[in-house]
Amino acid sequence: MSRQTILIADDSQTVVDMLCAVLGEDYDVIVAQGGLATIEMAIERQPDLILLDVVMPGIDGFEVCRRLRAEERTQRIPIVFITGLNAVEDERRGLELGAIDFIAKPIQAAIVRLRVRNHLELKRYRDFLEDLSLVDGLTGIGNRRRFDEFLLREWRRSRRARTPLALVLLDVDFFKPYNDHYGHASGDDCLREVAATIAMLVRRPGDLCARYGGEEFAAILPHTDLAGARVLGERIREAVMALEIPHAGSSVAPVVTISVGVAASDAAVDEEPEELLREADRRLYEAKTAGRNRVI
């Protein structure tokens, strides 16, 4: 099991040293000085928990918390305030901003260790449930919810950075006749093999392959133009055909094949992610009407 990461943001070196000593044996601990540095490090390192001082130079902990909650990339990271403030109003404000707990100064090592452990165990369990809810139960790759969330996020990132974003839609040719001829159990095995093949080729850390629905699959490719996405689509088509899964019900080939539609966008301001999806779907339809087992 991988070690979880804790980000400590406190302007007191004494407090930082103590927390590092208390937590460093069980967790990877990183430290930020100041509010802006905390936000930048949280975005870059994606810690599992943030221990955040309320009183800091520049922007205070409350404002840091507000900005972290407003930022898509950090809004799910749990935040625990470390503070010498005892006013009920301060605690209320922190909880309203999204903090999950308060730890009072002076620091009590045993209390900090137990609270951090409890929060991180809960975080690990929530991450597990979240991951489970985004996986297709049959094929083990991303499901439709994962696809929708990933496409929207990468579209926004693409538009901010003005970088290309490509989408590949794939459909198993004549899958209903396959099921009718070989049975649904064999149909499930076929989909698993196709999904594993796609996952093997869509392997960059920033890419996603998902089961789009039924016998349809998809690959979302950030920082990829149309030519690059077409090359990948062709590789997947060839790899699926090379599996040589017998298909007596196909009029295209004696083995299972796929049709592929490819589209890409430079994330122009006047477009939406749905348009990229519609364009890839149109190209997939063209591939099927043109004879299947091809990339358009």
C-alpha positions as YAML, in Angstrom:
chain: A
units: angstrom
residues:
- id: 1
  name: MET
  ca: [0.00, 0.00, 0.00]
- id: 2
  name: SER
  ca: [1.48, 3.35, -1.04]
- id: 3
  name: ARG
  ca: [2.31, 5.98, 1.55]
- id: 4
  name: GLN
  ca: [-0.09, 8.88, 1.75]
- id: 5
  name: THR
  ca: [1.12, 12.48, 1.50]
- id: 6
  name: ILE
  ca: [0.47, 15.29, 3.98]
- id: 7
  name: LEU
  ca: [1.01, 18.95, 3.15]
- id: 8
  name: ILE
  ca: [1.87, 21.12, 6.15]
- id: 9
  name: ALA
  ca: [1.37, 24.87, 5.86]
- id: 10
  name: ASP
  ca: [2.43, 26.77, 8.96]
- id: 11
  name: ASP
  ca: [4.60, 29.86, 9.43]
- id: 12
  name: SER
  ca: [6.05, 28.52, 12.70]
- id: 13
  name: GLN
  ca: [9.17, 26.45, 12.09]
- id: 14
  name: THR
  ca: [8.77, 24.95, 15.55]
- id: 15
  name: VAL
  ca: [5.30, 23.65, 14.68]
- id: 16
  name: VAL
  ca: [6.49, 22.38, 11.29]
- id: 17
  name: ASP
  ca: [9.43, 20.54, 12.85]
- id: 18
  name: MET
  ca: [7.19, 18.96, 15.46]
- id: 19
  name: LEU
  ca: [4.59, 17.82, 12.91]
- id: 20
  name: CYS
  ca: [7.29, 16.40, 10.65]
- id: 21
  name: ALA
  ca: [8.72, 14.45, 13.58]
- id: 22
  name: VAL
  ca: [5.30, 13.15, 14.61]
- id: 23
  name: LEU
  ca: [4.05, 12.23, 11.12]
- id: 24
  name: GLY
  ca: [7.17, 11.67, 9.02]
- id: 25
  name: GLU
  ca: [7.63, 8.03, 9.96]
- id: 26
  name: ASP
  ca: [4.24, 6.95, 8.60]
- id: 27
  name: TYR
  ca: [3.56, 9.47, 5.82]
- id: 28
  name: ASP
  ca: [5.33, 11.48, 3.15]
- id: 29
  name: VAL
  ca: [5.37, 15.04, 4.50]
- id: 30
  name: ILE
  ca: [5.81, 18.15, 2.36]
- id: 31
  name: VAL
  ca: [5.94, 21.73, 3.62]
- id: 32
  name: ALA
  ca: [4.78, 25.04, 2.15]
- id: 33
  name: GLN
  ca: [5.59, 28.52, 3.41]
- id: 34
  name: GLY
  ca: [2.79, 31.06, 2.96]
- id: 35
  name: GLY
  ca: [-0.69, 30.94, 1.49]
- id: 36
  name: LEU
  ca: [0.10, 31.22, -2.21]
- id: 37
  name: ALA
  ca: [2.84, 28.60, -1.97]
- id: 38
  name: THR
  ca: [0.36, 26.28, -0.24]
- id: 39
  name: ILE
  ca: [-2.13, 26.59, -3.10]
- id: 40
  name: GLU
  ca: [0.55, 26.03, -5.74]
- id: 41
  name: MET
  ca: [1.96, 22.98, -3.94]
- id: 42
  name: ALA
  ca: [-1.50, 21.50, -3.37]
- id: 43
  name: ILE
  ca: [-2.25, 21.74, -7.10]
- id: 44
  name: GLU
  ca: [1.12, 20.33, -8.11]
- id: 45
  name: ARG
  ca: [1.55, 17.54, -5.54]
- id: 46
  name: GLN
  ca: [-2.08, 16.54, -4.85]
- id: 47
  name: PRO
  ca: [-1.59, 15.60, -1.17]
- id: 48
  name: ASP
  ca: [-4.02, 13.34, 0.66]
- id: 49
  name: LEU
  ca: [-4.42, 15.79, 3.55]
- id: 50
  name: ILE
  ca: [-3.56, 19.43, 4.25]
- id: 51
  name: LEU
  ca: [-2.70, 20.69, 7.74]
- id: 52
  name: LEU
  ca: [-3.27, 24.41, 7.41]
- id: 53
  name: ASP
  ca: [-2.41, 27.20, 9.82]
- id: 54
  name: VAL
  ca: [-5.10, 29.89, 10.10]
- id: 55
  name: VAL
  ca: [-2.73, 32.80, 10.76]
- id: 56
  name: MET
  ca: [-0.16, 33.13, 7.98]
- id: 57
  name: PRO
  ca: [1.60, 36.03, 6.27]
- id: 58
  name: GLY
  ca: [-0.10, 37.27, 3.10]
- id: 59
  name: ILE
  ca: [-3.43, 35.53, 2.63]
- id: 60
  name: ASP
  ca: [-4.61, 33.73, 5.75]
- id: 61
  name: GLY
  ca: [-5.66, 30.11, 6.09]
- id: 62
  name: PHE
  ca: [-9.34, 30.88, 5.63]
- id: 63
  name: GLU
  ca: [-8.69, 32.43, 2.22]
- id: 64
  name: VAL
  ca: [-6.36, 29.56, 1.28]
- id: 65
  name: CYS
  ca: [-9.12, 27.11, 2.18]
- id: 66
  name: ARG
  ca: [-11.68, 29.04, 0.13]
- id: 67
  name: ARG
  ca: [-9.43, 29.07, -2.93]
- id: 68
  name: LEU
  ca: [-8.57, 25.38, -2.61]
- id: 69
  name: ARG
  ca: [-12.26, 24.53, -2.43]
- id: 70
  name: ALA
  ca: [-12.97, 26.67, -5.49]
- id: 71
  name: GLU
  ca: [-10.21, 25.02, -7.54]
- id: 72
  name: GLU
  ca: [-11.33, 21.87, -9.36]
- id: 73
  name: ARG
  ca: [-7.98, 20.12, -8.89]
- id: 74
  name: THR
  ca: [-7.91, 20.57, -5.09]
- id: 75
  name: GLN
  ca: [-11.52, 20.78, -4.00]
- id: 76
  name: ARG
  ca: [-11.61, 17.17, -2.71]
- id: 77
  name: ILE
  ca: [-8.44, 17.32, -0.63]
- id: 78
  name: PRO
  ca: [-9.41, 17.30, 3.08]
- id: 79
  name: ILE
  ca: [-8.19, 20.30, 5.08]
- id: 80
  name: VAL
  ca: [-7.54, 20.37, 8.83]
- id: 81
  name: PHE
  ca: [-6.93, 23.78, 10.40]
- id: 82
  name: ILE
  ca: [-4.16, 24.12, 12.97]
- id: 83
  name: THR
  ca: [-4.82, 27.20, 15.05]
- id: 84
  name: GLY
  ca: [-4.30, 28.95, 18.30]
- id: 85
  name: LEU
  ca: [-7.64, 30.72, 17.84]
- id: 86
  name: ASN
  ca: [-10.31, 29.48, 20.19]
- id: 87
  name: ALA
  ca: [-13.32, 31.55, 19.16]
- id: 88
  name: VAL
  ca: [-16.41, 29.59, 18.16]
- id: 89
  name: GLU
  ca: [-16.88, 32.02, 15.28]
- id: 90
  name: ASP
  ca: [-13.48, 31.09, 13.83]
- id: 91
  name: GLU
  ca: [-14.31, 27.40, 14.00]
- id: 92
  name: ARG
  ca: [-17.71, 27.98, 12.40]
- id: 93
  name: ARG
  ca: [-16.14, 29.98, 9.58]
- id: 94
  name: GLY
  ca: [-13.55, 27.32, 8.91]
- id: 95
  name: LEU
  ca: [-16.10, 24.51, 8.78]
- id: 96
  name: GLU
  ca: [-18.34, 26.54, 6.50]
- id: 97
  name: LEU
  ca: [-15.41, 27.04, 4.12]
- id: 98
  name: GLY
  ca: [-14.98, 23.27, 3.91]
- id: 99
  name: ALA
  ca: [-12.42, 22.30, 6.56]
- id: 100
  name: ILE
  ca: [-13.08, 18.89, 8.12]
- id: 101
  name: ASP
  ca: [-11.49, 19.47, 11.53]
- id: 102
  name: PHE
  ca: [-9.58, 21.80, 13.83]
- id: 103
  name: ILE
  ca: [-6.43, 21.00, 15.83]
- id: 104
  name: ALA
  ca: [-5.66, 23.47, 18.60]
- id: 105
  name: LYS
  ca: [-2.26, 24.83, 19.49]
- id: 106
  name: PRO
  ca: [-0.18, 23.99, 21.44]
- id: 107
  name: ILE
  ca: [0.16, 20.76, 19.48]
- id: 108
  name: GLN
  ca: [-0.44, 17.49, 21.32]
- id: 109
  name: ALA
  ca: [1.51, 14.85, 19.42]
- id: 110
  name: ALA
  ca: [-0.70, 11.88, 20.30]
- id: 111
  name: ILE
  ca: [-3.88, 13.74, 19.38]
- id: 112
  name: VAL
  ca: [-2.47, 14.91, 16.06]
- id: 113
  name: ARG
  ca: [-1.29, 11.42, 15.17]
- id: 114
  name: LEU
  ca: [-4.69, 9.87, 15.91]
- id: 115
  name: ARG
  ca: [-6.71, 12.53, 14.12]
- id: 116
  name: VAL
  ca: [-4.50, 12.44, 11.05]
- id: 117
  name: ARG
  ca: [-4.67, 8.65, 10.95]
- id: 118
  name: ASN
  ca: [-8.48, 8.68, 11.17]
- id: 119
  name: HIS
  ca: [-8.87, 11.32, 8.46]
- id: 120
  name: LEU
  ca: [-6.46, 9.55, 6.11]
- id: 121
  name: GLU
  ca: [-8.15, 6.18, 6.61]
- id: 122
  name: LEU
  ca: [-11.44, 7.81, 5.71]
- id: 123
  name: LYS
  ca: [-9.82, 9.48, 2.70]
- id: 124
  name: ARG
  ca: [-8.43, 6.17, 1.46]
- id: 125
  name: TYR
  ca: [-11.85, 4.53, 1.79]
- id: 126
  name: ARG
  ca: [-13.58, 7.38, -0.02]
- id: 127
  name: ASP
  ca: [-10.99, 7.22, -2.81]
- id: 128
  name: PHE
  ca: [-11.59, 3.49, -3.12]
- id: 129
  name: LEU
  ca: [-15.35, 3.98, -3.42]
- id: 130
  name: GLU
  ca: [-14.87, 6.82, -5.89]
- id: 131
  name: ASP
  ca: [-12.54, 4.72, -8.04]
- id: 132
  name: LEU
  ca: [-14.97, 1.82, -7.90]
- id: 133
  name: SER
  ca: [-17.85, 4.00, -9.07]
- id: 134
  name: LEU
  ca: [-15.85, 5.07, -12.14]
- id: 135
  name: VAL
  ca: [-14.88, 1.57, -13.36]
- id: 136
  name: ASP
  ca: [-16.88, -0.54, -15.78]
- id: 137
  name: GLY
  ca: [-17.70, -3.77, -13.99]
- id: 138
  name: LEU
  ca: [-17.35, -5.99, -17.04]
- id: 139
  name: THR
  ca: [-14.16, -4.72, -18.66]
- id: 140
  name: GLY
  ca: [-12.28, -3.06, -15.80]
- id: 141
  name: ILE
  ca: [-11.67, 0.18, -17.73]
- id: 142
  name: GLY
  ca: [-13.40, 3.53, -17.18]
- id: 143
  name: ASN
  ca: [-17.18, 3.62, -17.35]
- id: 144
  name: ARG
  ca: [-19.48, 6.20, -18.95]
- id: 145
  name: ARG
  ca: [-19.47, 8.41, -15.85]
- id: 146
  name: ARG
  ca: [-15.68, 8.41, -15.86]
- id: 147
  name: PHE
  ca: [-15.69, 9.26, -19.55]
- id: 148
  name: ASP
  ca: [-18.09, 12.20, -19.10]
- id: 149
  name: GLU
  ca: [-16.17, 13.67, -16.17]
- id: 150
  name: PHE
  ca: [-12.79, 13.23, -17.84]
- id: 151
  name: LEU
  ca: [-13.93, 14.76, -21.14]
- id: 152
  name: LEU
  ca: [-15.31, 17.85, -19.43]
- id: 153
  name: ARG
  ca: [-12.19, 18.32, -17.30]
- id: 154
  name: GLU
  ca: [-9.78, 17.86, -20.19]
- id: 155
  name: TRP
  ca: [-11.86, 20.11, -22.40]
- id: 156
  name: ARG
  ca: [-11.58, 22.90, -19.86]
- id: 157
  name: ARG
  ca: [-7.85, 22.29, -19.47]
- id: 158
  name: SER
  ca: [-7.43, 22.26, -23.25]
- id: 159
  name: ARG
  ca: [-9.28, 25.54, -23.61]
- id: 160
  name: ARG
  ca: [-7.22, 27.21, -20.89]
- id: 161
  name: ALA
  ca: [-3.91, 26.05, -22.35]
- id: 162
  name: ARG
  ca: [-5.00, 26.31, -26.01]
- id: 163
  name: THR
  ca: [-3.81, 22.76, -26.69]
- id: 164
  name: PRO
  ca: [-5.45, 20.13, -28.92]
- id: 165
  name: LEU
  ca: [-7.76, 17.44, -27.60]
- id: 166
  name: ALA
  ca: [-8.66, 14.32, -29.56]
- id: 167
  name: LEU
  ca: [-11.44, 11.78, -29.16]
- id: 168
  name: VAL
  ca: [-11.59, 8.28, -30.60]
- id: 169
  name: LEU
  ca: [-14.87, 6.31, -30.66]
- id: 170
  name: LEU
  ca: [-14.77, 2.58, -31.42]
- id: 171
  name: ASP
  ca: [-17.59, 0.14, -32.09]
- id: 172
  name: VAL
  ca: [-17.35, -3.66, -32.34]
- id: 173
  name: ASP
  ca: [-18.67, -4.60, -35.77]
- id: 174
  name: PHE
  ca: [-21.79, -6.79, -35.89]
- id: 175
  name: PHE
  ca: [-21.77, -7.42, -32.18]
- id: 176
  name: LYS
  ca: [-25.44, -8.46, -31.96]
- id: 177
  name: PRO
  ca: [-24.92, -11.30, -34.47]
- id: 178
  name: TYR
  ca: [-21.83, -12.27, -32.45]
- id: 179
  name: ASN
  ca: [-23.91, -12.55, -29.29]
- id: 180
  name: ASP
  ca: [-26.67, -14.41, -31.10]
- id: 181
  name: HIS
  ca: [-24.24, -16.92, -32.55]
- id: 182
  name: TYR
  ca: [-21.79, -17.51, -29.68]
- id: 183
  name: GLY
  ca: [-23.89, -16.56, -26.65]
- id: 184
  name: HIS
  ca: [-23.71, -13.71, -24.16]
- id: 185
  name: ALA
  ca: [-20.92, -15.25, -22.09]
- id: 186
  name: SER
  ca: [-18.68, -15.32, -25.16]
- id: 187
  name: GLY
  ca: [-19.86, -11.81, -25.98]
- id: 188
  name: ASP
  ca: [-18.67, -10.64, -22.56]
- id: 189
  name: ASP
  ca: [-15.32, -12.35, -23.12]
- id: 190
  name: CYS
  ca: [-15.01, -10.61, -26.47]
- id: 191
  name: LEU
  ca: [-15.65, -7.19, -24.94]
- id: 192
  name: ARG
  ca: [-13.07, -7.87, -22.23]
- id: 193
  name: GLU
  ca: [-10.44, -8.75, -24.82]
- id: 194
  name: VAL
  ca: [-11.21, -5.69, -26.92]
- id: 195
  name: ALA
  ca: [-11.11, -3.45, -23.83]
- id: 196
  name: ALA
  ca: [-7.77, -4.92, -22.72]
- id: 197
  name: THR
  ca: [-6.35, -4.29, -26.19]
- id: 198
  name: ILE
  ca: [-7.48, -0.67, -26.17]
- id: 199
  name: ALA
  ca: [-6.07, -0.15, -22.66]
- id: 200
  name: MET
  ca: [-2.73, -1.61, -23.76]
- id: 201
  name: LEU
  ca: [-2.42, 0.97, -26.54]
- id: 202
  name: VAL
  ca: [-3.96, 3.98, -24.76]
- id: 203
  name: ARG
  ca: [-1.21, 4.01, -22.17]
- id: 204
  name: ARG
  ca: [0.01, 7.60, -21.71]
- id: 205
  name: PRO
  ca: [-0.62, 8.72, -18.12]
- id: 206
  name: GLY
  ca: [-2.85, 11.61, -19.25]
- id: 207
  name: ASP
  ca: [-5.05, 9.54, -21.60]
- id: 208
  name: LEU
  ca: [-8.25, 7.69, -20.81]
- id: 209
  name: CYS
  ca: [-9.93, 4.66, -22.32]
- id: 210
  name: ALA
  ca: [-13.49, 3.88, -21.31]
- id: 211
  name: ARG
  ca: [-16.47, 1.74, -22.19]
- id: 212
  name: TYR
  ca: [-18.83, 4.24, -23.74]
- id: 213
  name: GLY
  ca: [-21.83, 1.93, -23.82]
- id: 214
  name: GLY
  ca: [-22.69, -1.60, -24.93]
- id: 215
  name: GLU
  ca: [-20.08, -2.57, -27.51]
- id: 216
  name: GLU
  ca: [-18.80, 1.00, -27.89]
- id: 217
  name: PHE
  ca: [-15.49, 2.20, -26.45]
- id: 218
  name: ALA
  ca: [-13.76, 5.57, -26.36]
- id: 219
  name: ALA
  ca: [-10.31, 7.08, -25.90]
- id: 220
  name: ILE
  ca: [-9.74, 10.67, -24.81]
- id: 221
  name: LEU
  ca: [-6.32, 11.98, -25.83]
- id: 222
  name: PRO
  ca: [-5.15, 15.34, -24.43]
- id: 223
  name: HIS
  ca: [-2.37, 17.17, -26.30]
- id: 224
  name: THR
  ca: [-3.11, 15.11, -29.42]
- id: 225
  name: ASP
  ca: [-4.02, 16.39, -32.87]
- id: 226
  name: LEU
  ca: [-6.15, 14.69, -35.51]
- id: 227
  name: ALA
  ca: [-3.22, 12.99, -37.23]
- id: 228
  name: GLY
  ca: [-1.92, 11.51, -33.97]
- id: 229
  name: ALA
  ca: [-5.36, 10.29, -32.95]
- id: 230
  name: ARG
  ca: [-5.89, 8.67, -36.35]
- id: 231
  name: VAL
  ca: [-2.60, 6.77, -36.01]
- id: 232
  name: LEU
  ca: [-3.69, 5.46, -32.61]
- id: 233
  name: GLY
  ca: [-7.12, 4.54, -33.96]
- id: 234
  name: GLU
  ca: [-5.52, 2.54, -36.75]
- id: 235
  name: ARG
  ca: [-3.21, 0.76, -34.30]
- id: 236
  name: ILE
  ca: [-6.17, -0.24, -32.17]
- id: 237
  name: ARG
  ca: [-8.11, -1.45, -35.22]
- id: 238
  name: GLU
  ca: [-5.18, -3.60, -36.33]
- id: 239
  name: ALA
  ca: [-4.57, -4.94, -32.81]
- id: 240
  name: VAL
  ca: [-8.21, -5.98, -32.36]
- id: 241
  name: MET
  ca: [-8.18, -7.75, -35.70]
- id: 242
  name: ALA
  ca: [-4.93, -9.45, -34.71]
- id: 243
  name: LEU
  ca: [-6.70, -11.02, -31.72]
- id: 244
  name: GLU
  ca: [-8.31, -13.32, -34.30]
- id: 245
  name: ILE
  ca: [-11.50, -13.79, -32.32]
- id: 246
  name: PRO
  ca: [-13.71, -15.89, -34.64]
- id: 247
  name: HIS
  ca: [-16.86, -14.12, -35.85]
- id: 248
  name: ALA
  ca: [-19.08, -16.22, -38.08]
- id: 249
  name: GLY
  ca: [-21.77, -13.54, -38.09]
- id: 250
  name: SER
  ca: [-19.63, -10.80, -39.64]
- id: 251
  name: SER
  ca: [-19.87, -9.87, -43.31]
- id: 252
  name: VAL
  ca: [-16.60, -7.95, -43.09]
- id: 253
  name: ALA
  ca: [-14.08, -10.52, -41.87]
- id: 254
  name: PRO
  ca: [-14.01, -13.99, -40.31]
- id: 255
  name: VAL
  ca: [-12.76, -12.40, -37.07]
- id: 256
  name: VAL
  ca: [-13.94, -9.63, -34.76]
- id: 257
  name: THR
  ca: [-13.23, -6.14, -36.13]
- id: 258
  name: ILE
  ca: [-13.99, -2.59, -35.06]
- id: 259
  name: SER
  ca: [-15.04, 0.63, -36.74]
- id: 260
  name: VAL
  ca: [-13.37, 3.81, -35.54]
- id: 261
  name: GLY
  ca: [-14.36, 7.48, -35.64]
- id: 262
  name: VAL
  ca: [-11.75, 10.12, -34.83]
- id: 263
  name: ALA
  ca: [-12.15, 13.82, -34.14]
- id: 264
  name: ALA
  ca: [-9.93, 16.51, -32.65]
- id: 265
  name: SER
  ca: [-10.33, 20.11, -31.59]
- id: 266
  name: ASP
  ca: [-8.17, 23.04, -30.61]
- id: 267
  name: ALA
  ca: [-10.80, 23.95, -27.99]
- id: 268
  name: ALA
  ca: [-12.00, 27.11, -29.69]
- id: 269
  name: VAL
  ca: [-13.90, 29.37, -27.34]
- id: 270
  name: ASP
  ca: [-17.14, 29.15, -29.30]
- id: 271
  name: GLU
  ca: [-17.25, 25.31, -29.16]
- id: 272
  name: GLU
  ca: [-18.32, 22.89, -26.45]
- id: 273
  name: PRO
  ca: [-17.13, 19.38, -25.56]
- id: 274
  name: GLU
  ca: [-20.40, 17.97, -26.86]
- id: 275
  name: GLU
  ca: [-19.47, 19.14, -30.35]
- id: 276
  name: LEU
  ca: [-16.25, 17.12, -30.25]
- id: 277
  name: LEU
  ca: [-18.29, 14.08, -29.17]
- id: 278
  name: ARG
  ca: [-20.84, 14.63, -31.94]
- id: 279
  name: GLU
  ca: [-18.07, 14.96, -34.52]
- id: 280
  name: ALA
  ca: [-16.39, 11.72, -33.44]
- id: 281
  name: ASP
  ca: [-19.78, 10.01, -33.49]
- id: 282
  name: ARG
  ca: [-20.42, 11.27, -37.03]
- id: 283
  name: ARG
  ca: [-17.06, 9.87, -38.15]
- id: 284
  name: LEU
  ca: [-17.85, 6.54, -36.50]
- id: 285
  name: TYR
  ca: [-21.16, 6.41, -38.36]
- id: 286
  name: GLU
  ca: [-19.32, 7.13, -41.61]
- id: 287
  name: ALA
  ca: [-16.87, 4.32, -40.88]
- id: 288
  name: LYS
  ca: [-19.73, 1.88, -40.38]
- id: 289
  name: THR
  ca: [-21.71, 2.97, -43.44]
- id: 290
  name: ALA
  ca: [-18.54, 2.88, -45.57]
- id: 291
  name: GLY
  ca: [-18.08, -0.82, -44.90]
- id: 292
  name: ARG
  ca: [-16.82, -1.09, -41.28]
- id: 293
  name: ASN
  ca: [-13.39, -2.26, -40.10]
- id: 294
  name: ARG
  ca: [-11.87, 1.13, -40.87]
- id: 295
  name: VAL
  ca: [-10.88, 4.46, -39.33]
- id: 296
  name: ILE
  ca: [-12.43, 7.76, -40.44]
...
